[in-house]
Amino acid sequence: MKIILDFCSLFWYNSHMKITNNKWTDSEVRLLKKEYGTATTQQLAVRLNKTPTAIYSKVQYLRKRGWTFDSTRRRK
């Protein structure tokens, strides 16, 4: 169905979209662990160049694997 839409020019690819590396580095994870309890999710998103949803998802992922954070603060 996607091919049919492409031929009809009803579906466009975003050619202006930047290709980014979405992988988390060890230093980013360490900064997240250190700052998660004191900085807001928005501040961390700007500092790490990630979305707030990516920050929240990574914290949840790490918590499932036994990581602890110095905060009981919920998503803001």
N, C-alpha and C positions, 0 to 999 in steps of 0.2 A: 504494500500500500504506500509505503514511503517513496518508492521509485515512481509510482504513478503520480504522486503529488509533485515530485521533483520535475517530471516531464511537463506537467501542467503549470509549472512555476507558482505553485501554491505553497510550497514549503521552501524556506530559505535557511541556509546555514549562516551562522553568525561568523563572518570572516574577520570581524574586528575584535573578536574575543582573544584576550591574551592567554597564552599557554603558560601556566604556572606549575611549579612543583608543589604538590599538596602533601608531600611526605613530611613527617615530623622528624626533626633532627634531635639528637640527644641533648644538645644545649637548649633547644626549645622546650623539651619535656622537663628539664631541670628548672628552667625559668618558670614554667607553668606551675610546677610543684611548689616552688618557693613563693611565688607571688599570688597564687590563687586565693588565699585567705585574706589578703590585704587590698588587692586591686580589684576593680570591677571587671566584669566580663568584657565590657566595651574597651576598657583601657588595655586589657591583655590582648584583645583582638587587634588593636592598632599596633601595639608593641611587637606582636608576633606575626603580623601581616596575615592573619587568619580571620575567618568570620566568627561572630559570637557563637553560632551554632557549632562550629568546628571545635571551639574551646570547650563548650559544654559536653559535646560528644566524646572528646578525648578524656576529659575528667571522668565521665561515666565508664569509659572503656578501661581506664587505669584502675578505678575503684573495683571493678569486677575482677581484676587481676591482683588485688591485695594491696594496692597503693593506698596510702592514707594522706589526707590533706589536713592542714591545721584549721580548717573551717567547717562549720556546719551550715554556712551561708548557702542559700539556694540561688538558682539562676536569676539574674537581673537583666 
